[in-house]
Amino acid sequence: MKKLFLGTVLILISLTGNLFAQESLESPQTRFNRLSKTDQTFNGNKSFAYVRDFVQLRDGKMILELFTMDDYDVFRNIDSLLREVKKDVAFYKDSLDANPTGNVRIDYALTPGYNYKKIRFKMYPSDGNIFLNKEGAISKLKFEQDTLRIIIQRSRPGISGNCMIPYSIQMTLLLDNYYDVEKVIASNNLKAILDTLKEASKGKTFRNTTIYSNPFSIVYNPYYFGKDALKRYEWLMKDEDDKRVSLRHKKGKFISLNANVGIGYIRDRMVTMGDIGLQYNNYWGINHKDHNLFRLSATPYLFWEHNSDGSYLLKDNWWVNGAIGSIYDKQLYGWYGKECTFGLGYLVGEKGGYFKNTTMKVFTDLQLSSWVTIVPEIIFTDNFKQIFPGFTLKVF
């Protein structure tokens, strides 16, 4: 009997896991694996980006994409690294000068020991010839910004400690002109900016060990002294404007009260039911609509019987339940894109003889829409000697 019980639990866990896999969107790792070897070399793997910072410089913008808190220290000597980049790029100066009104992207990739440097130049022509006529003096204009990206390949021990996980971090400079990198170096404040970002990344709700489930972004303007000079956001923003959308979404961790009613089919009987409980929510993902949950609830199943005089007699059977799972926002594979959880229930109050002795159940919540959930369940009663299925339809 115990083997049958454990087997049933494993079947339900497997069912839930398969549904989770169907609900998942294509991962950043999958998209990265489809890139060419060249693009993999000169683009950081978004699967390992848990920190994304945006810094407004006097002569452009800097974007940092990091894997762990320790990665801030890698860029603390960015002044020296930029001087090295400038020296290595010098051989291409004539080609850069030959494209004065277009824009260029320079990717500079470093191996873990900085033994090898790989450089890629991508030149883009201007969208037509653009001129400025100022008091009769005509000159060509450049509208598009240049991009300098430094990619540093790193590795860290895996969970077991027996293998090393390779990853990459990157710093991107968006400049009106590539040669403005000289002004960025001359400002002599990049180290102070990195120190400020690292300090701002330390929050009461954040620890280095939880960065993987709680990514964050920082927007920083070191030349502005108002209250909005530095803001930290508890999710990974796509860009600085992403906050205007994301602020409308729920975020972080909180507890909610949940209640619903429905009907069930148990032991060849139709029963009414209710459900009320507390739910712990942990929102994650870029859009902060997807979240994990843990729910603790109380559920009465109400069996109705006829008295000898024809009136109805209520037999209520009470369960205490615990459930864990996730809720997704996107509609996939015909689902509305909602809840999929696995739970256990224990009978704490029995009337009517429908259940005997120790009684438990396993179940999974499958939310078809925002207001309809189906709950397949398997019930074990009389000290696990009897097993029968159940089915509940919840309406929110």
Secondary structure, DSSP 4 states (H G I P E B T S, - for coil): -HHHHHHHHHHHHHHHHHHHHHHPPPPHHHHHHTS-HHHHHSS--GGG--EEEEEEETTEEEEEEESSTTHHHHTTTHHHHHHHHHHHHGGGHHHHHT-SSSEEEEEEEE-TTS--EEEEEEEE--SS--EEEETTEEEE---SPEEEEEEEEEEEE-SSSSSEEEEEEEEEEEESSGGGHHHHHHT--HHHHHHHHHHHT--TT--GGGTTTS-EEEEE-TT--STTSEEEESS--SSTTHHHHHTTS--SEEEEEEEEEEEEEETTEEEEEEEEEEEEEEE-SSSS--EEEEEEEEEEEEEEEE-TTS-EEEEEEEEEEEEEEEE--S--TTS-S-EEEEEEEEEEE--SSSS-SS-EEEEEEEESSSSEEEEEEEEEETTTTEEEEEEEEEE-
